[in-house]
Amino acid sequence: MAEQAGVFQVRAVRKYVGISPQKVRRVIDQVRGKHVDDALALLRFMPQGAAAPVAKLIRSAVANAEENFGLNRDDLWIAEITADQGPTRRWRRFGARGRFKPIARRSSHVTVVLEEWLAE
């Protein structure tokens, strides 16, 4: 939790998500800058596989804000959300003539920062 000029920020991180960062970024670009309830409603109906881990991370950040810092859920919005590359597992599939086909199984680390909406 960081406080910058009276604005509270709550941060949550989910590591080693078994989906490539490129696929996760397609989902998080849709919810960046939205109110948390609007973002969760949008994620509920997205067909991408990355929508479920991202929604779980946002729910976790909201729970942290409510329980640990006493912030109101209605005042929270997604200030930052990023998907960085995690470790890549190298795998192989055997091919014809004694060769093998390399497969890179990528993972990602997703970070979300919620801020309190200050109505002035």
Backbone as a ProteinNet text record, in pm:
[ID]
protein_1_A
[PRIMARY]
MAEQAGVFQVRAVRKYVGISPQKVRRVIDQVRGKHVDDALALLRFMPQGAAAPVAKLIRSAVANAEENFGLNRDDLWIAEITADQGPTRRWRRFGARGRFKPIARRSSHVTVVLEEWLAE
[TERTIARY]
84.9	0	88.2	59.2	133.5	33.8	78.2	-7.6	67.4	8.2	69.1	-29.9	1.9	-80.3	-225.1	-245.1	-378.7	-452.6	-389.6	-453.6	-398.3	-486.7	-444.8	-433.5	-326.6	-306	-291	-361.7	-353.7	-301.3	-201.2	-134.2	-149.1	-174.4	-181.3	-108.6	-40.4	38.8	0.9	-13.9	-33.4	78.9	157.9	275.3	251.4	330.5	333.4	197.5	126.3	2.4	42.1	-17.3	24.8	-25.3	-34.8	-80.3	23.6	50.2	153.4	111.9	209.3	177.3	103.4	131.1	63.8	-86.7	-125.9	-268	-333.1	-258.1	-312.7	-332	-241.2	-252.4	-376.7	-421.8	-546.8	-663.7	-660.6	-770	-755.3	-633.8	-618.4	-632	-608.9	-628.7	-775.4	-865.7	-1008.8	-1055.9	-985.2	-1033.3	-951.2	-843.5	-758.6	-836.4	-833	-898.9	-1045.4	-1099.6	-1241.3	-1263.2	-1385.2	-1427.7	-1420.4	-1388.8	-1365.9	-1490.6	-1608.2	-1729.9	-1758.7	-1732.9	-1750.5	-1650.1	-1527.3	-1424.1	-1457.5	-1504.9	-1539.8	-1659.3	-1755.9	-1870.9	-1827.9	-1734.5	-1684.5	-1605.2	-1522.1	-1440.5	-1524.4	-1638	-1722.8	-1771.4	-1788.8	-1844.1	-1742.8	-1615	-1512.1	-1477.9	-1464.5	-1437.6	-1291.4	-1199.7	-1057.9	-1027.9	-931.8	-893	-825.2	-767	-697.4	-793.4	-920.3	-1016.3	-1035.1	-1035.9	-1057.7	-943	-814	-707.3	-702.2	-732.9	-730.9	-844.4	-962.7	-1074.8	-1043.3	-980	-942.5	-843.8	-750.1	-653.1	-720.9	-814.7	-884.7	-968.9	-1036.8	-1113.2	-1022.6	-903.2	-807.7	-762.8	-735.4	-694.1	-806	-930.1	-1044.7	-1058.8	-1042.7	-1052	-940.6	-819.1	-709.5	-742.4	-799.2	-831.6	-938	-1038.8	-1146.8	-1101.9	-1033.9	-998.7	-880.1	-775.7	-652.3	-650.3	-718.2	-708	-840.5	-951.4	-1081.3	-1135.4	-1095.3	-1144.7	-1279.4	-1358.5	-1490.2	-1477.6	-1545	-1539.2	-1592.1	-1690.4	-1751.6	-1658.2	-1550.5	-1458	-1332.9	-1321.7	-1198.7	-1206.4	-1096	-1083.7	-944.7	-929.3	-803.9	-713.9	-611.3	-519.8	-414	-356.6	-253.9	-278.9	-254.6	-258.5	-160.7	-68.5	35.8	51.5	101.2	135	278.7	366.1	506.7	537.6	647.2	683	742.4	694.9	748.9	845	880.4	972.1	907.5	989.6	944.4	995.2	903.5	943	969	1082.3	1117.2	1067.7	993.9	934.9	969.3	954.9	982.1	880.6	855.1	769.3	849.3	847	929.8	865	949.3	902.5	960.5	944	989.8	1142.2	1196.6	1338.9	1427.9	1380.6	1462.7	1479.2	1402.7	1411.8	1312.3	1323.6	1220.6	1182.5	1060.1	1003.8	999.7	1073.9	1072.8	942.1	898.1	777.9	815.6	778	802.5	670.6	661.6	540.9	564.1	500.5	525.7	433.5	481.8	400	412.6	329.3	329.2	305	347.1	321.2	229.3	114.6	15.9	11.9	17.2	14.9	-100.5	-176.1	-285	-267.6	-291.4	-287.5	-423.5	-490.2	-619.1	-599	-674.8	-671.9	-811.5	-814.9	-941.7	-985	-1108.4	-1163.5	-1200.2	-1142.2	-1168.4	-1262.2	-1387.5	-1484.9	-1468.5	-1437.6	-1415.1	-1527.5
-118	0	122.6	211.6	336.3	451.2	561.1	679.3	791.7	844	952.7	1067.8	1173.9	1295.5	1266.1	1184.1	1155.9	1047	983.5	877	743.5	654.4	522.8	428	350	250	113.4	15.7	-121.8	-206.4	-289.1	-366.1	-515	-592.4	-738	-798.3	-910.6	-975.2	-1122.6	-1172.8	-1315.7	-1364	-1457.1	-1503.6	-1641.8	-1671.8	-1802.9	-1845.9	-1752.9	-1787	-1862.3	-1976.3	-2062.5	-2021.4	-1892	-1837	-1735.3	-1728.4	-1637.1	-1491.5	-1403.5	-1262.6	-1195.7	-1239.2	-1179.7	-1205.5	-1324.6	-1357.3	-1288	-1271.1	-1202.9	-1055	-996	-852.6	-821.3	-917.2	-896.3	-875.1	-942	-932.4	-807.7	-782.1	-671.2	-535.3	-529.1	-401.4	-359.3	-454.9	-424	-366.4	-395.9	-354.8	-242.6	-201.4	-95.8	35.5	97.6	226	217.6	98.7	82.6	67.5	89.1	62.6	-88.7	-133	-276.1	-360.4	-311.6	-389.5	-401.3	-294	-299.2	-395	-393.3	-481.2	-627.8	-658.3	-796.7	-845	-756.2	-793	-819.7	-741	-761	-891.7	-919.2	-1040.4	-1167.6	-1157.9	-1275.9	-1332.8	-1247.4	-1291.6	-1294.8	-1279.2	-1287.9	-1433.8	-1474.3	-1615.3	-1656	-1560.8	-1593.6	-1667.4	-1756.6	-1832.7	-1748.5	-1636.4	-1550.5	-1466	-1463.9	-1380.4	-1429.2	-1559.7	-1613.2	-1579.3	-1599.4	-1560	-1409.7	-1328.1	-1182.8	-1141.1	-1201.7	-1169.8	-1211.2	-1324.9	-1371.6	-1275.4	-1223.4	-1127.3	-996.4	-948.7	-824.2	-843.4	-958.8	-985.4	-990.9	-1044.9	-1050.8	-911.1	-825.4	-688.3	-611	-633.3	-566.5	-614.9	-744.4	-798.5	-742.9	-729.3	-669.5	-525.5	-451	-310.7	-298.4	-385.8	-377.7	-424.3	-538.1	-597.3	-528.6	-502.9	-452.5	-301	-229.6	-84.3	-13.3	-86.5	-27.6	59.5	34.4	113.9	59.7	146.1	109.1	54.5	-56.3	-120.1	-28.3	53.8	141.5	252.7	277.4	385.6	337.3	208.3	153.7	142.4	174.7	159.2	107.9	50.7	-10.5	97.8	136.2	240.7	184.1	68.8	4.9	-144.8	-207.3	-352.7	-393.1	-481.9	-522.2	-673.5	-726.2	-867.4	-876.8	-925.9	-941.2	-1088	-1112.6	-1249.3	-1321.2	-1443	-1529	-1628.7	-1732.2	-1831.9	-1912.5	-1953.4	-2033.7	-2176.4	-2272.2	-2413	-2461.8	-2522.9	-2579	-2722.4	-2753.9	-2885.7	-2934.2	-3061.5	-3109.4	-3215.8	-3220.4	-3323	-3391.3	-3519.2	-3592.1	-3590.6	-3571.6	-3564.5	-3676.9	-3665.2	-3768.8	-3768.1	-3880.2	-3898.4	-3868.4	-3898.4	-3881.1	-3738	-3646.8	-3506	-3478.9	-3360.9	-3321.5	-3176.1	-3145.4	-3012.4	-2940.6	-2830.6	-2761.2	-2684.4	-2684.7	-2612.2	-2524.5	-2398.5	-2306	-2283.5	-2330.1	-2308.9	-2187.4	-2079.6	-1951.3	-1931	-1852.6	-1815.6	-1664.2	-1609.5	-1464.3	-1429	-1308.4	-1249.1	-1129.3	-1127.9	-1021.9	-936.3	-805.2	-710.5	-613.1	-588	-490.9	-390.3	-262.5	-155.3	-87.7	-90.7	-23.9	108.6	207.5	337.8	372.8	455.1	503.3	623.8	617.8	726.8	840.5	956.3	1072	1166.8	1169.2	1261.2	1396.1	1494.2	1629.1	1722.3
0	0	0	-88.3	-97.6	-95.8	-39	-36.6	-105	-212.2	-286.3	-291.8	-225	-225.4	-186.4	-83.5	-33.9	-109.5	-207.5	-283.9	-235.9	-191.6	-145	-262.7	-263.7	-367.7	-301.9	-355.3	-307.9	-422.6	-393.9	-498.4	-470.4	-575.1	-564.2	-683.9	-661.3	-765.2	-771.9	-892.3	-912.3	-1002.4	-951.1	-1023.4	-1081.8	-1183.1	-1247.1	-1302.7	-1364.4	-1432.9	-1559.3	-1583.7	-1693.4	-1830.4	-1854.5	-1982.2	-2027.1	-2156	-2204.1	-2179.7	-2157.3	-2131.1	-2246.3	-2368.4	-2484	-2478	-2436.4	-2425.7	-2306.6	-2198.4	-2080.6	-2110.6	-2186.6	-2218.8	-2300.6	-2383.3	-2458.1	-2363	-2248.6	-2151.8	-2065.1	-2014.4	-1919.6	-1987.1	-2117.4	-2186.7	-2186.9	-2173.5	-2172.8	-2038.8	-1929.3	-1797.1	-1735.7	-1799.9	-1744.1	-1734.2	-1616.6	-1595.8	-1558.3	-1542.9	-1511.2	-1360.2	-1320.1	-1183.3	-1160.4	-1038.6	-1016.1	-1043	-1008.3	-1033	-1182.8	-1257.8	-1403.2	-1467.2	-1416.8	-1471.3	-1443.6	-1323.2	-1290.5	-1371.8	-1395.3	-1477.6	-1621.7	-1672.2	-1807.3	-1818.2	-1719.2	-1721.4	-1710.8	-1643.8	-1625.2	-1758.6	-1857.8	-1984.9	-2098.3	-2067.2	-2171.5	-2197.1	-2323.6	-2353.6	-2336	-2322.6	-2313	-2182.2	-2188.9	-2070.2	-1964.2	-2002.6	-1907.5	-1824.6	-1859.6	-1786.6	-1643.1	-1620.6	-1485.5	-1390.4	-1426.6	-1333.8	-1307.4	-1408.3	-1389.7	-1295.5	-1312.2	-1223.2	-1079.7	-1063.3	-929.4	-864.1	-942.4	-890.2	-849.3	-929.3	-894.8	-769.6	-758	-635.7	-513.2	-528.5	-418.7	-377.4	-475.3	-444.7	-374.9	-418.1	-353.2	-209	-187.2	-51.3	37.3	-17.8	58.3	96.6	3.2	29.6	138.2	133.4	231.7	370.1	375.5	504.7	571.5	495	555.2	570.9	483.2	484.5	503.4	510.9	538.2	426.3	304.2	192.4	145.6	86.1	36.4	-106.3	-132.8	-265.1	-375.1	-342.7	-442.5	-489.1	-412.8	-446.9	-519.5	-548.7	-605.3	-757.1	-822.3	-966.8	-999.3	-1118.7	-1159.1	-1217.9	-1142.4	-1187.6	-1280.9	-1245.4	-1327.6	-1328.6	-1441.1	-1449.1	-1559.3	-1523.5	-1617.5	-1616.7	-1727.6	-1739	-1787.5	-1701.7	-1734.5	-1759.4	-1828.7	-1863	-1743.2	-1720.7	-1617.4	-1679.9	-1607.2	-1662.6	-1774.9	-1868.7	-1982	-1964.8	-1968.4	-1961	-2101.9	-2121.3	-2251.1	-2255.8	-2357.9	-2374.6	-2513.3	-2538.3	-2673	-2711.8	-2839.6	-2895.9	-3005.8	-3006.8	-3101.9	-3239.7	-3340.6	-3477.9	-3561.3	-3689.5	-3782	-3794.1	-3834.3	-3862.4	-3742.2	-3624.1	-3504.5	-3458.5	-3513.2	-3472	-3360.7	-3301.2	-3206.4	-3230.8	-3195.1	-3215.5	-3081	-3065.2	-2936.2	-2913.2	-2789.9	-2749.5	-2630.7	-2634.9	-2523.6	-2451.5	-2327.8	-2247.4	-2160.1	-2197.7	-2131.7	-2011.6	-1917.2	-1802.2	-1783	-1696.8	-1678.4	-1532.2	-1497.5	-1366.6	-1389.3	-1322.6	-1341.5	-1215.3	-1232.5	-1121.2	-1140.8	-1034.7	-1041.3	-926.9	-957.7	-858.1	-858.9	-743.9	-729.1	-657.6	-698.3	-630.7	-582.9	-480.8	-427.6	-511.2	-558.1	-637.2	-544	-568.9	-483.2	-556.1	-512.7	-572.3	-506.5	-586.4	-530.4	-561.8
[MASK]
++++++++++++++++++++++++++++++++++++++++++++++++++++++++++++++++++++++++++++++++++++++++++++++++++++++++++++++++++++++++

